[in-house]
């Protein structure tokens, strides 16, 4: 099969040159029009809410901090997934947004809902937003 392809290419040299020129032109067009990013960020837009509630067991942190925060974050517009994790004296709530959501818009919406939810938390538990970073940034 390859021998026949080579033989047909040798007989139709003009067609091979036209196809090669077309492929080169299409490649040059694609290179000039395609946006280029050194390290493309394929991670989801996410906002992390970190809360310290010192000296408390994970069950207490779950009931008094993580659950109220997670419940409040479920109402954030364009939030796709809300995950809460409770550890000794610490709570993490991850709010993952739909594709194409601007990170700064997402952070402002989470902060807006966080202000309302922080009133239901016990004294000594102060939630803060996590750093402004993406999944690729966390890897670095």
N, CA, C and O atoms as CSV, one atom per row, in Angstrom:
chain,resi,resn,atom,element,x,y,z
A,1,UNK,N,N,0.815,-1.185,0.000
A,1,UNK,CA,C,0.000,0.000,0.000
A,1,UNK,C,C,0.871,1.267,0.000
A,1,UNK,O,O,0.594,2.222,-0.726
A,2,UNK,N,N,1.915,1.258,0.815
A,2,UNK,CA,C,2.809,2.421,0.867
A,2,UNK,C,C,3.550,2.577,-0.454
A,2,UNK,O,O,3.796,3.696,-0.905
A,3,UNK,N,N,3.905,1.451,-1.076
A,3,UNK,CA,C,4.605,1.507,-2.362
A,3,UNK,C,C,3.725,2.164,-3.418
A,3,UNK,O,O,4.211,2.947,-4.234
A,4,UNK,N,N,2.402,1.842,-3.404
A,4,UNK,CA,C,1.488,2.457,-4.375
A,4,UNK,C,C,1.326,3.953,-4.111
A,4,UNK,O,O,1.202,4.738,-5.052
A,5,UNK,N,N,1.326,4.357,-2.823
A,5,UNK,CA,C,1.206,5.769,-2.475
A,5,UNK,C,C,2.427,6.548,-2.963
A,5,UNK,O,O,2.295,7.649,-3.498
A,6,UNK,N,N,3.603,5.978,-2.778
A,6,UNK,CA,C,4.830,6.633,-3.247
A,6,UNK,C,C,4.845,6.709,-4.768
A,6,UNK,O,O,5.248,7.720,-5.344
A,7,UNK,N,N,4.405,5.642,-5.409
A,7,UNK,CA,C,4.371,5.625,-6.877
A,7,UNK,C,C,3.387,6.666,-7.422
A,7,UNK,O,O,3.690,7.349,-8.401
A,8,UNK,N,N,2.208,6.791,-6.792
A,8,UNK,CA,C,1.215,7.779,-7.231
A,8,UNK,C,C,1.720,9.197,-6.977
A,8,UNK,O,O,1.466,10.096,-7.779
A,9,UNK,N,N,2.433,9.407,-5.868
A,9,UNK,CA,C,2.996,10.728,-5.574
A,9,UNK,C,C,4.067,11.104,-6.585
A,9,UNK,O,O,4.169,12.267,-6.973
A,10,UNK,N,N,4.862,10.141,-7.014
A,10,UNK,CA,C,5.921,10.418,-7.993
A,10,UNK,C,C,5.321,10.761,-9.355
A,10,UNK,O,O,5.881,11.575,-10.090
A,11,UNK,N,N,4.181,10.143,-9.699
A,11,UNK,CA,C,3.536,10.427,-10.979
A,11,UNK,C,C,2.821,11.773,-10.979
A,11,UNK,O,O,2.743,12.431,-12.016
A,12,UNK,N,N,2.299,12.187,-9.832
A,12,UNK,CA,C,1.510,13.424,-9.730
A,12,UNK,C,C,2.250,14.449,-8.879
A,12,UNK,O,O,1.758,14.876,-7.834
A,13,UNK,N,N,3.416,14.831,-9.330
A,13,UNK,CA,C,4.268,15.742,-8.575
A,13,UNK,C,C,3.620,17.116,-8.373
A,13,UNK,O,O,3.806,17.733,-7.324
A,14,UNK,N,N,2.878,17.593,-9.341
A,14,UNK,CA,C,2.234,18.904,-9.239
A,14,UNK,C,C,1.173,18.889,-8.132
A,14,UNK,O,O,1.087,19.829,-7.342
A,15,UNK,N,N,0.373,17.830,-8.076
A,15,UNK,CA,C,-0.639,17.726,-7.024
A,15,UNK,C,C,-0.006,17.650,-5.639
A,15,UNK,O,O,-0.532,18.232,-4.691
A,16,UNK,N,N,1.093,16.956,-5.509
A,16,UNK,CA,C,1.795,16.856,-4.222
A,16,UNK,C,C,2.324,18.223,-3.811
A,16,UNK,O,O,2.226,18.592,-2.640
A,17,UNK,N,N,2.884,18.985,-4.754
A,17,UNK,CA,C,3.383,20.326,-4.442
A,17,UNK,C,C,2.247,21.270,-4.060
A,17,UNK,O,O,2.420,22.093,-3.160
A,18,UNK,N,N,1.097,21.176,-4.712
A,18,UNK,CA,C,-0.062,22.012,-4.368
A,18,UNK,C,C,-0.571,21.648,-2.963
A,18,UNK,O,O,-0.871,22.535,-2.164
A,19,UNK,N,N,-0.665,20.369,-2.671
A,19,UNK,CA,C,-1.115,19.931,-1.344
A,19,UNK,C,C,-0.138,20.372,-0.256
A,19,UNK,O,O,-0.552,20.758,0.837
A,20,UNK,N,N,1.157,20.313,-0.560
A,20,UNK,CA,C,2.173,20.767,0.404
A,20,UNK,C,C,2.060,22.262,0.642
A,20,UNK,O,O,2.133,22.716,1.784
A,21,UNK,N,N,1.882,23.027,-0.419
A,21,UNK,CA,C,1.732,24.478,-0.275
A,21,UNK,C,C,0.476,24.817,0.534
A,21,UNK,O,O,0.506,25.717,1.374
A,22,UNK,N,N,-0.609,24.112,0.289
A,22,UNK,CA,C,-1.842,24.322,1.052
A,22,UNK,C,C,-1.630,23.990,2.533
A,22,UNK,O,O,-2.092,24.734,3.398
A,23,UNK,N,N,-0.946,22.899,2.835
A,23,UNK,CA,C,-0.689,22.511,4.225
A,23,UNK,C,C,0.189,23.543,4.937
A,23,UNK,O,O,-0.050,23.860,6.102
A,24,UNK,N,N,1.194,24.063,4.250
A,24,UNK,CA,C,2.062,25.092,4.830
A,24,UNK,C,C,1.276,26.368,5.079
A,24,UNK,O,O,1.428,26.989,6.131
A,25,UNK,N,N,0.434,26.773,4.125
A,25,UNK,CA,C,-0.374,27.984,4.297
A,25,UNK,C,C,-1.363,27.829,5.452
A,25,UNK,O,O,-1.541,28.751,6.247
A,26,UNK,N,N,-1.997,26.676,5.544
A,26,UNK,CA,C,-2.942,26.429,6.644
A,26,UNK,C,C,-2.215,26.436,7.985
A,26,UNK,O,O,-2.748,26.954,8.967
A,27,UNK,N,N,-1.029,25.882,8.046
A,27,UNK,CA,C,-0.247,25.887,9.285
A,27,UNK,C,C,0.172,27.285,9.687
A,27,UNK,O,O,0.108,27.640,10.864
A,28,UNK,N,N,0.606,28.093,8.711
A,28,UNK,CA,C,1.001,29.476,8.999
A,28,UNK,C,C,-0.201,30.289,9.470
A,28,UNK,O,O,-0.078,31.097,10.390
A,29,UNK,N,N,-1.355,30.084,8.852
A,29,UNK,CA,C,-2.571,30.781,9.278
A,29,UNK,C,C,-2.940,30.394,10.718
A,29,UNK,O,O,-3.288,31.256,11.525
A,30,UNK,N,N,-2.863,29.118,11.029
A,30,UNK,CA,C,-3.207,28.650,12.382
A,30,UNK,C,C,-2.244,29.203,13.427
A,30,UNK,O,O,-2.673,29.570,14.521
A,31,UNK,N,N,-0.973,29.267,13.121
A,31,UNK,CA,C,0.026,29.774,14.066
A,31,UNK,C,C,-0.202,31.249,14.355
A,31,UNK,O,O,-0.061,31.684,15.498
A,32,UNK,N,N,-0.553,32.025,13.335
A,32,UNK,CA,C,-0.741,33.463,13.550
A,32,UNK,C,C,-2.069,33.788,14.217
A,32,UNK,O,O,-2.168,34.840,14.848
A,33,UNK,N,N,-3.078,32.964,14.117
A,33,UNK,CA,C,-4.409,33.253,14.662
A,33,UNK,C,C,-4.673,32.596,16.016
A,33,UNK,O,O,-5.587,33.018,16.725
A,34,UNK,N,N,-3.919,31.600,16.388
A,34,UNK,CA,C,-4.182,30.854,17.612
A,34,UNK,C,C,-3.567,31.563,18.818
A,34,UNK,O,O,-2.385,31.905,18.799
A,35,UNK,N,N,-4.372,31.787,19.878
A,35,UNK,CA,C,-3.794,32.386,21.085
A,35,UNK,C,C,-2.831,31.398,21.735
A,35,UNK,O,O,-3.089,30.195,21.791
A,36,UNK,N,N,-1.735,31.926,22.214
A,36,UNK,CA,C,-0.697,31.074,22.771
A,36,UNK,C,C,-0.479,31.424,24.230
A,36,UNK,O,O,-0.311,32.591,24.580
A,37,UNK,N,N,-0.483,30.410,25.073
A,37,UNK,CA,C,-0.218,30.593,26.487
A,37,UNK,C,C,0.872,29.601,26.868
A,37,UNK,O,O,0.812,28.428,26.499
A,38,UNK,N,N,1.849,30.070,27.595
A,38,UNK,CA,C,2.981,29.202,27.941
A,38,UNK,C,C,2.512,28.000,28.739
A,38,UNK,O,O,2.902,26.867,28.454
A,39,UNK,N,N,1.670,28.246,29.744
A,39,UNK,CA,C,1.118,27.154,30.544
A,39,UNK,C,C,-0.382,27.374,30.606
A,39,UNK,O,O,-0.843,28.206,31.388
A,40,UNK,N,N,-1.150,26.662,29.814
A,40,UNK,CA,C,-2.591,26.889,29.823
A,40,UNK,C,C,-3.203,26.459,31.156
A,40,UNK,O,O,-2.853,25.415,31.706
A,41,UNK,N,N,-4.113,27.273,31.661
A,41,UNK,CA,C,-4.769,26.984,32.932
A,41,UNK,C,C,-6.060,26.229,32.649
A,41,UNK,O,O,-7.058,26.826,32.247
A,42,UNK,N,N,-6.039,24.942,32.853
A,42,UNK,CA,C,-7.197,24.103,32.577
A,42,UNK,C,C,-8.002,23.796,33.833
A,42,UNK,O,O,-8.972,23.040,33.780
A,43,UNK,N,N,-7.610,24.371,34.946
A,43,UNK,CA,C,-8.304,24.075,36.199
A,43,UNK,C,C,-9.606,24.854,36.308
A,43,UNK,O,O,-9.810,25.853,35.619
A,44,UNK,N,N,-10.477,24.381,37.180
A,44,UNK,CA,C,-11.743,25.047,37.424
A,44,UNK,C,C,-11.518,26.316,38.222
A,44,UNK,O,O,-10.532,26.448,38.947
A,45,UNK,N,N,-12.456,27.256,38.075
A,45,UNK,CA,C,-12.442,28.450,38.907
A,45,UNK,C,C,-12.941,28.049,40.282
A,45,UNK,O,O,-14.064,27.565,40.423
A,46,UNK,N,N,-12.113,28.247,41.294
A,46,UNK,CA,C,-12.518,27.864,42.640
A,46,UNK,C,C,-12.120,28.929,43.652
A,46,UNK,O,O,-11.126,29.638,43.494
A,47,UNK,N,N,-12.940,29.010,44.698
A,47,UNK,CA,C,-12.679,29.925,45.800
A,47,UNK,C,C,-12.685,29.089,47.070
A,47,UNK,O,O,-13.576,28.267,47.278
A,48,UNK,N,N,-11.685,29.304,47.918
A,48,UNK,CA,C,-11.549,28.537,49.151
A,48,UNK,C,C,-11.883,29.447,50.331
A,48,UNK,O,O,-11.384,30.568,50.429
A,49,UNK,N,N,-12.733,28.947,51.221
A,49,UNK,CA,C,-13.062,29.655,52.453
A,49,UNK,C,C,-12.400,28.884,53.595
A,49,UNK,O,O,-12.684,27.705,53.807
A,50,UNK,N,N,-11.525,29.557,54.320
A,50,UNK,CA,C,-10.750,28.948,55.403
A,50,UNK,C,C,-11.221,29.544,56.721
A,50,UNK,O,O,-11.308,30.764,56.863
A,51,UNK,N,N,-11.528,28.673,57.692
A,51,UNK,CA,C,-11.994,29.143,58.993
A,51,UNK,C,C,-11.259,28.395,60.093
A,51,UNK,O,O,-11.225,27.164,60.098
A,52,UNK,N,N,-10.677,29.131,61.017
A,52,UNK,CA,C,-10.068,28.527,62.196
A,52,UNK,C,C,-11.059,28.592,63.350
A,52,UNK,O,O,-11.687,29.620,63.600
A,53,UNK,N,N,-11.181,27.464,64.047
A,53,UNK,CA,C,-12.020,27.374,65.244
A,53,UNK,C,C,-11.225,26.545,66.238
A,53,UNK,O,O,-11.508,25.370,66.470
A,54,UNK,N,N,-10.226,27.188,66.815
A,54,UNK,CA,C,-9.192,26.528,67.594
A,54,UNK,C,C,-9.674,25.648,68.732
A,54,UNK,O,O,-10.612,25.984,69.455
A,55,UNK,N,N,-9.011,24.520,68.870
A,55,UNK,CA,C,-9.240,23.612,69.984
A,55,UNK,C,C,-10.498,22.773,69.880
A,55,UNK,O,O,-10.879,22.139,70.864
A,56,UNK,N,N,-11.150,22.742,68.750
A,56,UNK,CA,C,-12.402,22.002,68.609
A,56,UNK,C,C,-12.197,20.715,67.818
A,56,UNK,O,O,-11.359,20.647,66.919
A,57,UNK,N,N,-12.965,19.716,68.163
A,57,UNK,CA,C,-12.917,18.427,67.473
A,57,UNK,C,C,-13.525,18.575,66.075
A,57,UNK,O,O,-14.317,19.488,65.841
A,58,UNK,N,N,-13.164,17.693,65.153
A,58,UNK,CA,C,-13.715,17.785,63.797
A,58,UNK,C,C,-15.242,17.724,63.745
A,58,UNK,O,O,-15.857,18.364,62.892
A,59,UNK,N,N,-15.860,16.956,64.655
A,59,UNK,CA,C,-17.319,16.873,64.662
A,59,UNK,C,C,-17.939,18.222,65.018
A,59,UNK,O,O,-18.934,18.626,64.415
A,60,UNK,N,N,-17.361,18.918,65.989
A,60,UNK,CA,C,-17.860,20.228,66.397
A,60,UNK,C,C,-17.644,21.245,65.284
A,60,UNK,O,O,-18.524,22.057,64.999
A,61,UNK,N,N,-16.478,21.201,64.660
A,61,UNK,CA,C,-16.180,22.109,63.545
A,61,UNK,C,C,-17.163,21.856,62.401
A,61,UNK,O,O,-17.636,22.796,61.763
A,62,UNK,N,N,-17.462,20.589,62.150
A,62,UNK,CA,C,-18.406,20.237,61.081
A,62,UNK,C,C,-19.793,20.810,61.366
A,62,UNK,O,O,-20.404,21.428,60.493
A,63,UNK,N,N,-20.283,20.608,62.577
A,63,UNK,CA,C,-21.641,21.039,62.915
A,63,UNK,C,C,-21.784,22.552,63.018
A,63,UNK,O,O,-22.793,23.107,62.584
A,64,UNK,N,N,-20.791,23.223,63.585
A,64,UNK,CA,C,-20.944,24.636,63.893
A,64,UNK,C,C,-20.337,25.574,62.850
A,64,UNK,O,O,-20.704,26.747,62.783
A,65,UNK,N,N,-19.411,25.063,62.035
A,65,UNK,CA,C,-18.747,25.943,61.075
A,65,UNK,C,C,-18.936,25.460,59.635
A,65,UNK,O,O,-19.472,26.192,58.801
A,66,UNK,N,N,-18.504,24.246,59.343
A,66,UNK,CA,C,-18.487,23.769,57.961
A,66,UNK,C,C,-19.897,23.646,57.382
A,66,UNK,O,O,-20.144,24.083,56.257
A,67,UNK,N,N,-20.817,23.059,58.137
A,67,UNK,CA,C,-22.165,22.878,57.603
A,67,UNK,C,C,-22.873,24.199,57.326
A,67,UNK,O,O,-23.455,24.341,56.250
A,68,UNK,N,N,-22.859,25.185,58.243
A,68,UNK,CA,C,-23.504,26.465,57.907
A,68,UNK,C,C,-22.856,27.180,56.717
A,68,UNK,O,O,-23.554,27.777,55.896
A,69,UNK,N,N,-21.537,27.121,56.624
A,69,UNK,CA,C,-20.868,27.767,55.498
A,69,UNK,C,C,-21.183,27.063,54.175
A,69,UNK,O,O,-21.452,27.713,53.165
A,70,UNK,N,N,-21.146,25.739,54.193
A,70,UNK,CA,C,-21.440,24.969,52.988
A,70,UNK,C,C,-22.871,25.214,52.535
A,70,UNK,O,O,-23.132,25.368,51.342
A,71,UNK,N,N,-23.789,25.249,53.477
A,71,UNK,CA,C,-25.192,25.503,53.133
A,71,UNK,C,C,-25.367,26.882,52.513
A,71,UNK,O,O,-26.128,27.041,51.559
A,72,UNK,N,N,-24.668,27.879,53.048
A,72,UNK,CA,C,-24.772,29.228,52.503
A,72,UNK,C,C,-24.146,29.322,51.117
A,72,UNK,O,O,-24.662,30.035,50.256
A,73,UNK,N,N,-23.043,28.615,50.887
A,73,UNK,CA,C,-22.343,28.700,49.605
A,73,UNK,C,C,-23.083,27.968,48.487
A,73,UNK,O,O,-22.800,28.197,47.312
A,74,UNK,N,N,-24.024,27.093,48.834
A,74,UNK,CA,C,-24.807,26.412,47.800
A,74,UNK,C,C,-25.668,27.392,47.008
A,74,UNK,O,O,-26.068,27.093,45.883
A,75,UNK,N,N,-25.954,28.549,47.580
A,75,UNK,CA,C,-26.797,29.546,46.928
A,75,UNK,C,C,-26.019,30.522,46.051
A,75,UNK,O,O,-26.626,31.366,45.392
A,76,UNK,N,N,-24.702,30.428,46.028
A,76,UNK,CA,C,-23.888,31.349,45.223
A,76,UNK,C,C,-24.191,31.098,43.742
A,76,UNK,O,O,-24.188,29.950,43.297
A,77,UNK,N,N,-24.453,32.165,42.975
A,77,UNK,CA,C,-24.743,31.982,41.552
A,77,UNK,C,C,-23.571,31.350,40.805
A,77,UNK,O,O,-22.408,31.648,41.077
A,78,UNK,N,N,-23.897,30.483,39.868
A,78,UNK,CA,C,-22.945,29.789,38.994
A,78,UNK,C,C,-22.006,28.852,39.737
A,78,UNK,O,O,-21.012,28.404,39.165
A,79,UNK,N,N,-22.296,28.543,41.004
A,79,UNK,CA,C,-21.492,27.554,41.733
A,79,UNK,C,C,-21.921,26.167,41.270
A,79,UNK,O,O,-23.108,25.841,41.278
A,80,UNK,N,N,-20.964,25.366,40.874
A,80,UNK,CA,C,-21.252,24.025,40.376
A,80,UNK,C,C,-21.137,22.991,41.483
A,80,UNK,O,O,-21.979,22.099,41.590
A,81,UNK,N,N,-20.098,23.104,42.308
A,81,UNK,CA,C,-19.848,22.136,43.373
A,81,UNK,C,C,-19.401,22.898,44.616
A,81,UNK,O,O,-18.624,23.849,44.528
A,82,UNK,N,N,-19.901,22.470,45.775
A,82,UNK,CA,C,-19.452,23.025,47.053
A,82,UNK,C,C,-19.030,21.843,47.910
A,82,UNK,O,O,-19.806,20.916,48.142
A,83,UNK,N,N,-17.780,21.890,48.379
A,83,UNK,CA,C,-17.238,20.795,49.199
A,83,UNK,C,C,-16.736,21.360,50.520
A,83,UNK,O,O,-16.052,22.384,50.541
A,84,UNK,N,N,-17.068,20.704,51.610
A,84,UNK,CA,C,-16.611,21.136,52.917
A,84,UNK,C,C,-15.777,20.057,53.584
A,84,UNK,O,O,-16.106,18.873,53.511
A,85,UNK,N,N,-14.700,20.469,54.231
A,85,UNK,CA,C,-13.816,19.548,54.940
A,85,UNK,C,C,-13.573,20.083,56.337
A,85,UNK,O,O,-13.300,21.270,56.512
A,86,UNK,N,N,-13.669,19.219,57.328
A,86,UNK,CA,C,-13.458,19.616,58.718
A,86,UNK,C,C,-12.312,18.827,59.308
A,86,UNK,O,O,-12.231,17.609,59.150
A,87,UNK,N,N,-11.425,19.534,59.990
A,87,UNK,CA,C,-10.284,18.930,60.663
A,87,UNK,C,C,-10.248,19.470,62.086
A,87,UNK,O,O,-11.152,20.204,62.486
A,88,UNK,N,N,-9.231,19.124,62.851
A,88,UNK,CA,C,-9.101,19.620,64.218
A,88,UNK,C,C,-8.909,21.133,64.201
A,88,UNK,O,O,-7.837,21.620,63.843
A,89,UNK,N,N,-9.932,21.869,64.582
A,89,UNK,CA,C,-9.846,23.310,64.694
A,89,UNK,C,C,-9.835,24.089,63.397
A,89,UNK,O,O,-9.619,25.300,63.415
A,90,UNK,N,N,-10.065,23.424,62.258
A,90,UNK,CA,C,-9.980,24.091,60.962
A,90,UNK,C,C,-11.098,23.583,60.044
A,90,UNK,O,O,-11.447,22.402,60.050
A,91,UNK,N,N,-11.639,24.502,59.267
A,91,UNK,CA,C,-12.660,24.157,58.278
A,91,UNK,C,C,-12.251,24.727,56.928
A,91,UNK,O,O,-11.783,25.862,56.837
A,92,UNK,N,N,-12.430,23.934,55.886
A,92,UNK,CA,C,-12.196,24.374,54.513
A,92,UNK,C,C,-13.470,24.152,53.718
A,92,UNK,O,O,-14.058,23.073,53.775
A,93,UNK,N,N,-13.901,25.164,52.978
A,93,UNK,CA,C,-15.040,25.041,52.076
A,93,UNK,C,C,-14.560,25.465,50.693
A,93,UNK,O,O,-14.115,26.597,50.499
A,94,UNK,N,N,-14.655,24.555,49.743
A,94,UNK,CA,C,-14.244,24.811,48.366
A,94,UNK,C,C,-15.495,25.057,47.536
A,94,UNK,O,O,-16.394,24.216,47.502
A,95,UNK,N,N,-15.558,26.196,46.870
A,95,UNK,CA,C,-16.667,26.523,45.975
A,95,UNK,C,C,-16.108,26.508,44.562
A,95,UNK,O,O,-15.280,27.346,44.204
A,96,UNK,N,N,-16.564,25.550,43.759
A,96,UNK,CA,C,-16.081,25.388,42.391
A,96,UNK,C,C,-17.169,25.891,41.445
A,96,UNK,O,O,-18.332,25.503,41.553
A,97,UNK,N,N,-16.772,26.761,40.514
A,97,UNK,CA,C,-17.719,27.435,39.641
A,97,UNK,C,C,-17.756,26.810,38.257
A,97,UNK,O,O,-16.900,26.004,37.891
A,98,UNK,N,N,-18.784,27.210,37.489
A,98,UNK,CA,C,-18.933,26.747,36.109
A,98,UNK,C,C,-17.756,27.238,35.265
A,98,UNK,O,O,-17.078,28.203,35.618
A,99,UNK,N,N,-17.536,26.563,34.159
A,99,UNK,CA,C,-16.465,26.960,33.242
A,99,UNK,C,C,-16.708,28.370,32.725
A,99,UNK,O,O,-17.846,28.743,32.443
A,100,UNK,N,N,-15.655,29.145,32.601
A,100,UNK,CA,C,-15.742,30.486,32.057
A,100,UNK,C,C,-16.073,31.557,33.074
A,100,UNK,O,O,-16.205,32.724,32.707
A,101,UNK,N,N,-16.211,31.198,34.342
A,101,UNK,CA,C,-16.517,32.184,35.373
A,101,UNK,C,C,-15.247,32.953,35.726
A,101,UNK,O,O,-14.194,32.353,35.944
A,102,UNK,N,N,-15.347,34.264,35.780
A,102,UNK,CA,C,-14.218,35.105,36.134
A,102,UNK,C,C,-13.884,34.918,37.614
A,102,UNK,O,O,-14.785,34.911,38.453
A,103,UNK,N,N,-12.613,34.769,37.940
A,103,UNK,CA,C,-12.188,34.487,39.312
A,103,UNK,C,C,-12.532,35.640,40.249
A,103,UNK,O,O,-12.907,35.411,41.399
A,104,UNK,N,N,-12.409,36.866,39.776
A,104,UNK,CA,C,-12.692,38.009,40.647
A,104,UNK,C,C,-14.189,38.171,40.892
A,104,UNK,O,O,-14.604,38.569,41.980
A,105,UNK,N,N,-14.987,37.866,39.894
A,105,UNK,CA,C,-16.438,37.866,40.078
A,105,UNK,C,C,-16.826,36.789,41.082
A,105,UNK,O,O,-17.654,37.024,41.963
A,106,UNK,N,N,-16.223,35.595,40.946
A,106,UNK,CA,C,-16.527,34.489,41.854
A,106,UNK,C,C,-16.130,34.832,43.290
A,106,UNK,O,O,-16.878,34.552,44.226
A,107,UNK,N,N,-14.956,35.437,43.463
A,107,UNK,CA,C,-14.515,35.798,44.812
A,107,UNK,C,C,-15.440,36.839,45.440
A,107,UNK,O,O,-15.727,36.769,46.635
A,108,UNK,N,N,-15.905,37.792,44.656
A,108,UNK,CA,C,-16.799,38.814,45.216
A,108,UNK,C,C,-18.153,38.217,45.583
A,108,UNK,O,O,-18.746,38.624,46.582
A,109,UNK,N,N,-18.663,37.256,44.797
A,109,UNK,CA,C,-19.931,36.615,45.143
A,109,UNK,C,C,-19.790,35.768,46.410
A,109,UNK,O,O,-20.679,35.774,47.263
A,110,UNK,N,N,-18.680,35.044,46.534
A,110,UNK,CA,C,-18.466,34.235,47.735
A,110,UNK,C,C,-18.336,35.139,48.950
A,110,UNK,O,O,-18.894,34.836,50.005
A,111,UNK,N,N,-17.624,36.223,48.823
A,111,UNK,CA,C,-17.471,37.161,49.935
A,111,UNK,C,C,-18.822,37.759,50.336
A,111,UNK,O,O,-19.092,37.958,51.520
A,112,UNK,N,N,-19.646,38.037,49.365
A,112,UNK,CA,C,-20.989,38.565,49.627
A,112,UNK,C,C,-21.816,37.579,50.457
A,112,UNK,O,O,-22.445,37.971,51.439
A,113,UNK,N,N,-21.816,36.305,50.066
A,113,UNK,CA,C,-22.572,35.293,50.793
A,113,UNK,C,C,-21.897,34.948,52.118
A,113,UNK,O,O,-22.565,34.546,53.070
A,114,UNK,N,N,-20.591,35.103,52.178
A,114,UNK,CA,C,-19.849,34.825,53.406
A,114,UNK,C,C,-20.190,35.834,54.495
A,114,UNK,O,O,-20.266,35.478,55.671
A,115,UNK,N,N,-20.393,37.077,54.114
A,115,UNK,CA,C,-20.773,38.094,55.094
A,115,UNK,C,C,-22.093,37.740,55.771
A,115,UNK,O,O,-22.242,37.940,56.976
A,116,UNK,N,N,-23.038,37.225,55.019
A,116,UNK,CA,C,-24.311,36.818,55.605
A,116,UNK,C,C,-24.194,35.567,56.440
A,116,UNK,O,O,-24.862,35.444,57.467
A,117,UNK,N,N,-23.365,34.640,56.023
A,117,UNK,CA,C,-23.249,33.364,56.735
A,117,UNK,C,C,-22.410,33.477,57.995
A,117,UNK,O,O,-22.584,32.679,58.916
A,118,UNK,N,N,-21.507,34.444,58.062
A,118,UNK,CA,C,-20.620,34.533,59.227
A,118,UNK,C,C,-21.377,34.920,60.496
A,118,UNK,O,O,-20.869,34.723,61.599
A,119,UNK,N,N,-22.574,35.463,60.355
A,119,UNK,CA,C,-23.383,35.798,61.540
A,119,UNK,C,C,-23.880,34.550,62.259
A,119,UNK,O,O,-24.162,34.597,63.457
A,120,UNK,N,N,-23.990,33.447,61.548
A,120,UNK,CA,C,-24.487,32.206,62.144
A,120,UNK,C,C,-23.379,31.351,62.752
A,120,UNK,O,O,-23.650,30.279,63.294
A,121,UNK,N,N,-22.142,31.815,62.665
A,121,UNK,CA,C,-21.014,31.047,63.189
A,121,UNK,C,C,-20.781,31.380,64.658
A,121,UNK,O,O,-21.139,32.467,65.113
A,122,UNK,N,N,-20.183,30.451,65.402
A,122,UNK,CA,C,-19.902,30.730,66.816
A,122,UNK,C,C,-18.813,31.788,66.984
A,122,UNK,O,O,-18.052,32.073,66.058
A,123,UNK,N,N,-18.757,32.356,68.175
A,123,UNK,CA,C,-17.720,33.355,68.460
A,123,UNK,C,C,-16.345,32.697,68.361
A,123,UNK,O,O,-16.160,31.568,68.817
A,124,UNK,N,N,-15.405,33.384,67.783
A,124,UNK,CA,C,-14.054,32.840,67.642
A,124,UNK,C,C,-13.813,32.180,66.299
A,124,UNK,O,O,-12.675,31.843,65.974
A,125,UNK,N,N,-14.862,31.988,65.515
A,125,UNK,CA,C,-14.715,31.401,64.179
A,125,UNK,C,C,-14.870,32.514,63.155
A,125,UNK,O,O,-15.974,33.008,62.925
A,126,UNK,N,N,-13.764,32.904,62.544
A,126,UNK,CA,C,-13.780,33.985,61.567
A,126,UNK,C,C,-13.343,33.441,60.212
A,126,UNK,O,O,-12.168,33.120,60.031
A,127,UNK,N,N,-14.261,33.332,59.260
A,127,UNK,CA,C,-13.882,32.811,57.942
A,127,UNK,C,C,-13.159,33.862,57.109
A,127,UNK,O,O,-13.472,35.050,57.179
A,128,UNK,N,N,-12.198,33.413,56.329
A,128,UNK,CA,C,-11.474,34.280,55.393
A,128,UNK,C,C,-11.383,33.568,54.048
A,128,UNK,O,O,-11.428,32.340,53.972
A,129,UNK,N,N,-11.255,34.363,52.992
A,129,UNK,CA,C,-11.068,33.773,51.669
A,129,UNK,C,C,-9.635,33.292,51.523
A,129,UNK,O,O,-8.699,33.897,52.045
A,130,UNK,N,N,-9.489,32.204,50.810
A,130,UNK,CA,C,-8.157,31.676,50.542
A,130,UNK,C,C,-7.436,32.550,49.534
A,130,UNK,O,O,-8.004,33.524,49.039
A,131,UNK,N,N,-6.200,32.218,49.228
A,131,UNK,CA,C,-5.412,33.043,48.315
A,131,UNK,C,C,-6.001,33.050,46.902
A,131,UNK,O,O,-6.708,32.129,46.492
A,132,UNK,N,N,-5.689,34.101,46.191
A,132,UNK,CA,C,-6.146,34.264,44.820
A,132,UNK,C,C,-5.227,33.459,43.913
A,132,UNK,O,O,-4.267,33.992,43.355
A,133,UNK,N,N,-5.529,32.169,43.770
A,133,UNK,CA,C,-4.681,31.289,42.979
A,133,UNK,C,C,-5.542,30.247,42.265
A,133,UNK,O,O,-6.667,29.962,42.676
A,134,UNK,N,N,-4.996,29.690,41.200
A,134,UNK,CA,C,-5.686,28.631,40.455
A,134,UNK,C,C,-5.025,27.299,40.781
A,134,UNK,O,O,-4.042,27.236,41.519
A,135,UNK,N,N,-5.587,26.238,40.213
A,135,UNK,CA,C,-5.005,24.921,40.408
A,135,UNK,C,C,-3.581,24.824,39.895
A,135,UNK,O,O,-2.738,24.164,40.502
A,136,UNK,N,N,-3.312,25.486,38.770
A,136,UNK,CA,C,-1.951,25.488,38.229
A,136,UNK,C,C,-1.017,26.216,39.171
A,136,UNK,O,O,0.127,25.802,39.360
A,137,UNK,N,N,-1.503,27.310,39.769
A,137,UNK,CA,C,-0.687,28.051,40.728
A,137,UNK,C,C,-0.362,27.231,41.959
A,137,UNK,O,O,0.728,27.342,42.519
A,138,UNK,N,N,-1.321,26.397,42.384
A,138,UNK,CA,C,-1.066,25.555,43.562
A,138,UNK,C,C,0.018,24.529,43.256
A,138,UNK,O,O,0.806,24.182,44.136
A,139,UNK,N,N,0.067,24.044,42.029
A,139,UNK,CA,C,1.087,23.063,41.661
A,139,UNK,C,C,2.466,23.690,41.738
A,139,UNK,O,O,3.414,23.045,42.186
A,140,UNK,N,N,2.594,24.954,41.303
A,140,UNK,CA,C,3.876,25.635,41.368
A,140,UNK,C,C,4.226,25.932,42.798
A,140,UNK,O,O,5.279,26.509,43.070
